[in-house]
Amino acid sequence: MITDDTVDAYLHRLGVPRPPRPTVDALRRLHRAHVERVPYENLEIQLGRPTTVDPEASIARILAGGGGYCFHLNGAFATLLAALGYQVRWHLGGVQSRTDEQPPGATGNHLALTVRCEGEELLVDVGLGDGLHEPLPLRAGTYRQGPLEYRLEPSAVVPGGWRLHNDPGGSFLGMDFSPDPAGPADFVEQHRWLSTSPDSPFVRALCAQLRDADGYRLLRGLVLVRLGAEGRKVRELTSADEWFATLEEVFGLSAAGLTPARRAALWSKVLATHRAWQLAGAPAPAAREPEHSEA
């Protein structure tokens, strides 16, 4: 458990007052605030500073203005929810991307959460990038959130599990998760691969993303994407100053603590990756490249 001071600091980061008791309405507010304010991002990996899946370490990074990907974001959020009195469970999940050939299933490349509250069970996930803006009731159905539509149904490959189908225009096909409880140790090996392997999409390219009620914003390398009520807009960032300003002003990720040499090295790395991507003739990302991959 985390201290009351840490809970207060976390809630301040989210801009949400402490709920007097754990309710579904309060959970929705917390979830919305998390995906709107805490970015899905891999900046630390790009800087050669891979992190751990320890929830308290993830919370410390969030309180310092950073974010992370599913193991960090959902691990930290689950810890906050438990401290607020919610009945929350970790689950082994698996994201099936549109470009990889891995089969569906709870492969362990994703951490999913469920919460039981006021007699209802809900899927909670602040670590899917262009995924949920709010929790979903854990029952089969189609759910629209802003311009994106999701479908939830029993998993065809995980006994007793569930599958979330992403919006047809989203970056991944879907996510299956097991009904069995899991914990941080179940994700250590996948996290190590995603953080350090040269084949990991997190290692290959920088990404940052924030969800909101109208859609999402994505920075993939030097490509900035906005999907909202006005449609999809794509812009290529052309200078280091513009790129660093976007990183900070749009996604809240500051490079102020970097030395000039580290800042220049990061820009050179992002620029080289972008040029290689251009030479390959890849299309602009619809949401994000598949950050979740099997080791």
C-alpha positions as CSV (number, residue, x, y, z in Angstrom):
1,M,0.0,0.0,0.0
2,I,1.1,3.6,-0.6
3,T,0.9,6.4,1.9
4,D,-1.9,8.9,2.1
5,D,0.6,11.6,1.1
6,T,1.4,9.6,-2.1
7,V,-2.3,9.1,-2.8
8,D,-2.9,12.9,-2.4
9,A,0.0,13.7,-4.7
10,Y,-1.2,11.2,-7.3
11,L,-4.8,12.6,-7.2
12,H,-3.3,16.1,-7.5
13,R,-1.4,14.9,-10.6
14,L,-4.7,13.7,-12.1
15,G,-6.6,16.9,-11.0
16,V,-9.2,14.8,-9.2
17,P,-10.3,15.3,-5.6
18,R,-10.2,12.3,-3.3
19,P,-13.5,10.4,-3.6
20,P,-15.2,10.0,-0.2
21,R,-15.9,6.3,-1.0
22,P,-15.2,3.9,-4.0
23,T,-18.0,4.3,-6.5
24,V,-18.4,3.6,-10.2
25,D,-18.8,7.3,-11.0
26,A,-15.6,8.2,-9.1
27,L,-13.8,5.4,-11.0
28,R,-14.9,6.8,-14.3
29,R,-13.6,10.3,-13.3
30,L,-10.3,8.8,-12.2
31,H,-9.9,6.7,-15.4
32,R,-10.7,9.7,-17.7
33,A,-8.3,11.9,-15.8
34,H,-5.5,9.3,-16.0
35,V,-5.6,8.8,-19.8
36,E,-6.0,12.5,-20.4
37,R,-3.1,13.6,-18.2
38,V,-0.6,10.7,-17.9
39,P,0.9,9.9,-21.3
40,Y,1.4,6.5,-22.8
41,E,5.1,6.9,-23.7
42,N,8.5,5.2,-23.9
43,L,10.9,8.2,-23.5
44,E,13.0,6.5,-20.8
45,I,13.6,3.5,-23.0
46,Q,14.7,5.8,-25.8
47,L,17.1,7.5,-23.4
48,G,18.6,4.1,-22.5
49,R,17.1,4.2,-19.0
50,P,14.8,1.2,-18.9
51,T,12.6,1.0,-15.8
52,T,11.0,-1.7,-13.7
53,V,7.4,-3.0,-13.4
54,D,7.4,-2.1,-9.7
55,P,4.2,-0.1,-9.1
56,E,5.7,2.3,-6.6
57,A,8.5,3.1,-9.0
58,S,5.9,3.7,-11.7
59,I,4.0,6.0,-9.4
60,A,7.1,8.0,-8.6
61,R,7.8,8.5,-12.3
62,I,4.1,9.6,-12.9
63,L,4.4,12.1,-10.0
64,A,7.6,13.4,-11.6
65,G,5.6,14.2,-14.8
66,G,6.3,11.0,-16.8
67,G,4.2,8.1,-17.9
68,G,5.0,4.7,-19.4
69,Y,3.2,1.9,-21.1
70,C,0.8,-0.7,-19.8
71,F,2.9,-2.4,-17.1
72,H,3.7,1.0,-15.6
73,L,0.3,2.8,-16.1
74,N,-2.0,0.0,-15.1
75,G,0.3,-1.1,-12.3
76,A,0.4,2.4,-10.8
77,F,-3.3,3.0,-11.3
78,A,-4.2,-0.4,-9.7
79,T,-2.2,0.6,-6.7
80,L,-3.9,4.0,-6.4
81,L,-7.4,2.3,-6.8
82,A,-6.6,-0.2,-4.0
83,A,-5.5,2.6,-1.7
84,L,-8.8,4.3,-2.4
85,G,-10.7,1.2,-1.4
86,Y,-11.5,-0.4,-4.7
87,Q,-11.4,-4.2,-5.3
88,V,-8.9,-4.4,-8.2
89,R,-7.3,-7.4,-9.8
90,W,-4.3,-7.7,-12.2
91,H,-4.7,-10.0,-15.2
92,L,-2.4,-11.5,-17.8
93,G,-3.4,-10.0,-21.1
94,G,-2.3,-10.1,-24.7
95,V,-2.6,-7.4,-27.3
96,Q,-2.9,-8.6,-30.9
97,S,-1.5,-6.0,-33.3
98,R,-2.5,-5.4,-36.9
99,T,1.1,-5.9,-38.3
100,D,2.5,-8.8,-36.2
101,E,1.6,-12.4,-36.8
102,Q,1.1,-13.5,-33.2
103,P,-2.2,-15.3,-32.5
104,P,-4.8,-13.9,-30.1
105,G,-4.5,-15.0,-26.4
106,A,-3.3,-13.9,-23.0
107,T,0.3,-13.9,-24.1
108,G,1.6,-11.7,-21.2
109,N,2.5,-8.6,-23.3
110,H,-0.2,-6.6,-21.6
111,L,-1.4,-6.0,-18.1
112,A,-5.2,-5.7,-17.8
113,L,-7.3,-4.7,-14.8
114,T,-10.7,-5.5,-13.5
115,V,-12.5,-3.7,-10.7
116,R,-15.5,-4.9,-8.7
117,C,-17.6,-2.0,-7.4
118,E,-21.2,-1.5,-6.3
119,G,-22.1,-4.9,-7.5
120,E,-20.6,-4.4,-11.0
121,E,-17.4,-5.8,-12.6
122,L,-15.6,-3.5,-14.9
123,L,-12.7,-3.6,-17.4
124,V,-10.3,-0.9,-16.4
125,D,-7.3,0.0,-18.7
126,V,-5.3,3.2,-18.8
127,G,-2.5,1.5,-20.7
128,L,-3.8,0.9,-24.2
129,G,-2.8,4.2,-25.9
130,D,-5.7,4.7,-28.3
131,G,-7.9,2.5,-26.1
132,L,-10.5,3.2,-23.4
133,H,-11.4,6.6,-22.2
134,E,-13.6,5.2,-19.5
135,P,-14.0,1.7,-17.9
136,L,-16.3,-0.8,-19.6
137,P,-18.8,-3.0,-17.8
138,L,-17.5,-6.5,-18.1
139,R,-20.3,-7.8,-20.2
140,A,-20.7,-8.5,-23.9
141,G,-21.6,-5.5,-26.0
142,T,-20.5,-2.6,-28.2
143,Y,-19.4,0.6,-26.6
144,R,-18.8,4.0,-28.2
145,Q,-16.4,6.5,-26.6
146,G,-16.1,9.7,-28.7
147,P,-15.2,8.7,-32.3
148,L,-14.0,5.3,-31.3
149,E,-16.0,2.1,-30.9
150,Y,-15.1,-1.0,-28.9
151,R,-16.6,-4.4,-28.6
152,L,-16.3,-6.7,-25.6
153,E,-17.1,-10.4,-25.7
154,P,-16.0,-13.7,-24.1
155,S,-12.6,-14.7,-25.4
156,A,-12.6,-17.5,-28.0
157,V,-9.1,-18.7,-27.0
158,V,-8.8,-18.0,-23.3
159,P,-11.2,-20.1,-21.2
160,G,-13.2,-17.9,-19.0
161,G,-11.4,-14.8,-20.3
162,W,-12.5,-11.8,-22.3
163,R,-11.6,-10.1,-25.5
164,L,-11.7,-6.4,-26.2
165,H,-12.0,-5.6,-29.9
166,N,-10.4,-2.2,-30.7
167,D,-12.0,0.3,-33.0
168,P,-11.6,-0.7,-36.7
169,G,-9.4,2.3,-37.3
170,G,-7.3,1.7,-34.2
171,S,-3.7,0.5,-34.1
172,F,-4.3,-3.0,-32.7
173,L,-6.9,-5.7,-33.4
174,G,-7.8,-6.5,-29.9
175,M,-6.8,-7.7,-26.4
176,D,-7.5,-10.9,-24.7
177,F,-7.1,-11.4,-20.9
178,S,-7.2,-14.3,-18.5
179,P,-9.8,-14.4,-15.6
180,D,-7.0,-15.5,-13.2
181,P,-5.3,-13.0,-10.9
182,A,-1.7,-12.0,-11.7
183,G,1.0,-9.8,-10.1
184,P,4.1,-7.8,-11.0
185,A,6.3,-10.9,-11.2
186,D,4.2,-12.3,-14.1
187,F,5.3,-9.4,-16.3
188,V,9.0,-9.0,-15.6
189,E,10.3,-11.1,-18.5
190,Q,8.1,-9.4,-21.1
191,H,9.0,-6.0,-19.7
192,R,12.7,-6.8,-20.0
193,W,12.3,-7.7,-23.6
194,L,10.2,-4.7,-24.5
195,S,12.6,-2.4,-22.7
196,T,15.9,-3.7,-24.0
197,S,15.6,-5.9,-27.1
198,P,16.6,-4.3,-30.4
199,D,13.6,-6.0,-31.9
200,S,11.2,-4.3,-29.5
201,P,9.0,-1.5,-31.0
202,F,9.7,0.5,-27.8
203,V,13.4,0.4,-28.5
204,R,13.0,1.1,-32.2
205,A,11.0,4.3,-32.1
206,L,9.7,6.9,-29.7
207,C,6.0,7.2,-29.1
208,A,3.8,9.3,-26.9
209,Q,0.0,9.3,-26.7
210,L,-2.9,10.9,-24.8
211,R,-6.5,10.0,-25.0
212,D,-9.4,12.4,-24.5
213,A,-13.2,12.5,-24.9
214,D,-12.9,13.5,-28.6
215,G,-10.2,11.0,-29.6
216,Y,-6.4,10.9,-29.1
217,R,-3.1,12.6,-29.9
218,L,-0.1,10.6,-30.9
219,L,3.6,11.4,-31.5
220,R,5.3,8.6,-33.3
221,G,8.9,9.6,-34.1
222,L,8.4,12.9,-35.9
223,V,4.8,12.3,-37.0
224,L,2.1,14.0,-34.9
225,V,-1.4,12.6,-35.3
226,R,-4.6,14.0,-34.0
227,L,-7.9,12.1,-34.3
228,G,-10.9,14.0,-33.1
229,A,-14.4,15.2,-33.9
230,E,-12.8,17.1,-36.8
231,G,-11.3,14.0,-38.3
232,R,-7.7,12.8,-38.6
233,K,-4.9,15.3,-39.0
234,V,-1.2,14.3,-39.6
235,R,1.7,16.7,-39.4
236,E,5.4,16.0,-39.7
237,L,7.6,17.9,-37.2
238,T,10.7,19.3,-39.0
239,S,13.0,20.8,-36.4
240,A,14.4,19.9,-33.0
241,D,12.8,22.9,-31.4
242,E,9.4,22.1,-32.7
243,W,9.7,18.4,-31.7
244,F,10.8,19.1,-28.1
245,A,8.1,21.8,-27.7
246,T,5.5,19.3,-28.9
247,L,6.8,16.7,-26.5
248,E,6.4,19.1,-23.6
249,E,3.4,21.2,-24.6
250,V,1.2,18.4,-26.0
251,F,2.3,15.4,-23.9
252,G,3.7,17.1,-20.8
253,L,7.1,15.3,-21.2
254,S,9.9,17.7,-20.4
255,A,13.5,17.3,-21.6
256,A,14.6,20.2,-19.4
257,G,16.6,17.8,-17.2
258,L,18.7,16.5,-20.1
259,T,22.2,17.8,-20.8
260,P,22.7,19.5,-24.1
261,A,24.6,16.4,-25.3
262,R,21.8,14.0,-24.3
263,R,19.3,16.3,-25.9
264,A,21.2,16.3,-29.1
265,A,21.7,12.6,-29.0
266,L,18.0,12.0,-28.6
267,W,17.1,14.3,-31.5
268,S,19.7,12.6,-33.7
269,K,18.2,9.2,-32.8
270,V,14.7,10.2,-33.5
271,L,15.6,11.9,-36.8
272,A,17.6,8.9,-38.0
273,T,14.7,6.6,-37.2
274,H,12.3,8.9,-39.1
275,R,14.5,9.0,-42.2
276,A,14.8,5.2,-42.2
277,W,11.0,5.0,-41.9
278,Q,10.6,7.4,-44.8
279,L,13.0,5.4,-47.0
280,A,11.0,2.3,-46.2
281,G,7.9,4.0,-47.6
282,A,5.8,3.2,-44.5
283,P,2.3,5.0,-44.2
284,A,1.7,7.5,-41.5
285,P,0.5,5.8,-38.3
286,A,-3.2,5.6,-37.8
287,A,-2.7,5.5,-34.1
288,R,0.6,4.0,-33.1
289,E,2.8,1.2,-34.3
290,P,2.3,-2.0,-32.3
291,E,4.1,-1.3,-29.1
292,H,3.0,-4.6,-27.7
293,S,4.8,-7.6,-29.2
294,E,5.6,-11.1,-28.2
295,A,9.1,-11.8,-27.1
